[in-house]
Amino acid sequence: MTETMPDRLSVDPDSPHHNADLLAKGVGIRFNGAEKTNVEEYCVSEGWVKLTVGKAVDRRGKALTMKLKGKVEPYMRTEAAQG
């Protein structure tokens, strides 16, 4: 059973683009052909990802991020393990 991935997804619970059920199933991101494990948020239609920058945090305790543009390919990790 293939589930369609949302155009935009965030791991931040305060974001309107957060989907805890989908994240619990396991979401993987390929950015410009490379597997990324430090993605905080992505948008396929606009072609960007927000990646964490080390272990630095802002004054509210949220990870510092930087936005990179390129080709974003989200997928379900469970499907990749089976195939």
Secondary structure, DSSP 4 states (H G I P E B T S, - for coil): -PPPPPSEEES-TTSTTB-HHHHHH-EEEEETTEEES-EEEEETTTTEEEEEEEEEE-TTSPEEEEEEES-EEEEEHHHHHH-
